[in-house]
């Protein structure tokens, strides 16, 4: 009778644990980061029998709580997420560049300046038309300056975003180190270990959205993380490094500090990789715009100096440059000072304005500016197509992972009925054992 009671008791305990696991699965259906769990059961083997061999059929016991997870599927999700995050982050700065180049109507005002110069060439003695040309020059200078400042603001925002991303990465590293410590203490096969493993995988997925990572786990589930392609070890055991971001012009550097050592790394995925690309593009665009502004001002002022104004005097500089090449302002205030005529020409001569119009074509300022705008727009459109493709890839990886680790309510319903029946049967075994025992006692 004691054997029957023992068998029944082991069954009740084991199937109660299995029912709890099923209940947890059902309760966490659709919860992000939750991995389906199963209760692993085994027969209890008692010592005895012929030649001391084990005797099976002595009850059932729980050998562990396992997670329905496959490491390679989780790795595929992280890889796809890192690729998508890089593209999305890079698109943010392409969009910022586009807004900077087009938001201040620089191209339109550059064309308007030359249009005003041509209108003046048709009537070089017209003071009102000269005033229009000065106004268009002032509007162009303001647009150059505003565009330069917009690009500078974009770069400052990029620095701030990079700082936030590295702070988040460092916080995730510290969290993973704590989870690793918890996994070492919990040991494999328990509910606590399963919960900690879920947290670990969520942290790793969040890390991969910031930088591509390499992951290795030990026998208790602790994760060792490396950064970038063959980069430094960021987390090992309970120790986590510290990542910092630095930028000089368009060149960015990520440095990982671990103890007293410093190592640089270059991510090829994640938001930090997209931020690095963005810094290069903003710097290149700023450099191209600076070169365009410098060449334009130098040539226009040179043309102005080579001609004669309405009073027959040598032309004065039209533009002045401030702290940056795009920080332009008009310093000629008298419309009569526009040097429309060539040396020796009269008041109705517009030969010097013809030189300006010729420079317009030969220097290609408008074409260069249009090239900056259309080139960036093409890159932005291309990124949008890549984003769509990478989103589909990531969704597919998530779906493949969910097919294994996600909760299927139909399967859980089947397990729920199966374990309920087993629990009831074990309870019935205990009841029968008690009834038999009581009958024997009553006979005595």
C-alpha positions, 0 to 999 in steps of 0.5 A: 500500500505504501508503494501505491501511495508513493506512486500516486503522490509522485504523479500528483506532484509531477503533473501539478508542475506540468499543469502549472507550466501549461498555465504559464504558457497560456497566460503568456500567449502573445507576450513578447520575449516569452518562450514556450516551456515544457515539463520533462517527466521521467519514471522513478526507478527504485533499487531492488529486483533481481541482482539489484537491478533497478525497478521501473514503474515506481512513479513519475518525477520532474527532471526539468523545465525546458524552453522550446528554443533553438539558438540558430533561429534566435541568431537569425532574428538578431542578424536580420534585426541588426541589418534592418536597424542599420538601414533604418538608422542610415535613412534617418540621416539621409532624410535629415540631409534632404531636408537641409538641402531642400528646406531652405530653397537654396537651389531656387534662390541660386537660380533666382540670383542669375535670373535677376542678373540676366534681367539687369543685363537687359537694362543695366541703367535700371536702379530698381532692377539693380535693387532686385539683384541685391535682394536676390543676392541677400536671399541666396546668402541667407539660404546658403547660411541656413542650409549650412546651419541645418547640416550642422544641426543634423550632425549635432543631433547625430552625436546626441543619438550616438551617445544615447545608443552607446548609453543604452548598449552599456545599460544592456551589457550591465543587465546581461551581466546580472542575468548571467549571474542569476543563471549561474545561481539558478542552475539549469532546468528550473522555472527561474532559469527559464525566466532568466533565459527569456530575459537574456534573449530579449537583451541580446535582441535589443543589443543586436538592434544597436550593433551586430553581436556574436553570442556564445552560451555555456552549459548553464545558459550564460552568454558571452557577447562580442561586438562587431565583426570579430570585435572585442568581448563586451560581456563575459560572465558577470563582467561588462565593458563600456562603449563610448562614441567619438567623431572627428568630422565624418570619421567615427570611432567606437571604443570598448573599455574593459578593465584597463584596456581599450579596443576600437571596433567597427559595427557592420550592423545595428543602429550604430553602423547606420549612425556612422554612415550618416556621419560620413554622408553629412560630412561629405554633403557639408564639404561639397556645399562648402566647396560650392559656396567658396567657389561661387563667392570667389568667382562672383566677387572676382567678376564684380572686381573686374567690372565697373559700376554705374558711376564708372568705378571698380566694382566692390565685393558683393559677398563676405564670408563669416566663420564657415564657408556657407556663412554668407552675407551681402556687403554691397548696399548701394544698387549702383555699385553692381559692376554691370559694365566692362572696363571702358564700357558705358553706363548701358554696357552689360558685358561684365554681367555676360561674364557672370552668366558665362561663369554660371555655365562653366562653373556648374554651380546649379548642376552641382547643387542639383546633383547633391539633392538628387543623389541624396534623394536616390540614396534615400529611395534605395534605402526605402526599398532595402528597408522593405526587403529587410523587414520581410526577412526579419518578419520571416525570421521571427515567424520561424522562431515563433513556430518553435518557441511560440505558444500554440493554444491548440497544443496547450489545450491538448496538454492541459487535458492530458495532464489533468487526466493524469493528475486525476488518475494519480489522485485516484491511485492515492484514494484507492490505496487509502481505501484498501488500507482502510479495508484491511484495517477494518478486517483486523 
